[in-house]
Amino acid sequence: GNSVTQMEGPVTLSEEAFLTINCTYTATGYPSLFWYVQYPGEGLQLLLKATKADDKGSNKGFEATYRKETTSFHLEKGSVQVSDSAVYFCALSVVGAQKLVFGQGTRLTINP
Amino acid sequence: DAGITQSPRHKVTETGTPVTLRCHQTENHRYMYWYRQDPGHGLRLIHYSYGVKDTDKGEVSDGYSVSRSKTEDFLLTLESATSSQTSVYFCAISDYTDTQYFGPGTRLTVL
């Protein structure tokens, strides 16, 4: 089947710290992989995506690399800001079905 | 931002009453989705639509029905609301890519 497992939260860091949020997946076929971000009181926004193995998605200083050999898509940022405080969701596309499967979300809090 | 609105944004209702949530898009996208968001579960798909009058069930469809009579509108109905349906509901749309764009959400409380 298709599933996504994310690092347990919540995660609390100081401003300018290095961020990693782990995401691993199981899937049939070769899905696209996504990171979405949800700021307080808002809907989900696409942060970045990768469509094939070894692709790197990047946006707003965040990066994630599609690793087929480890079935992972870890989110990283070199220096976080208070404004990065949000809930982050990893997701995969179900091949041939036009649907997404989401992880449970990781709440990130950045302290000044 | 994708043109997606949801109404109402907040609703409090009582157990056993019918509730309808509306999702409206201005992007003319073919696919529309309803999710619910609950702590510890991420987002779970309730129903989706792949065209006018074409809908299918997601993983948590029991107790919910949907209708899509126009490209731009996708309605989610709780025929008889229960406390377990207290949640935040999100609508999403997509075109022929696999990227989905989300609405702002509706917070529903069933007392």
Interface residues (C-beta under 8 A of the other chain):
Chain A: V4 S32 F34 Y36 E42 G43 L44 Q45 L46 K49 F89 S93 Q98 K99 L100 F102 G103 Q104 G105
Chain B: I4 Y31 Y33 G40 H41 G42 L43 R44 L45 Y48 Y50 G58 F90 A92 S94 D98 T99 Q100 Y101 F102 G103 P104 G105
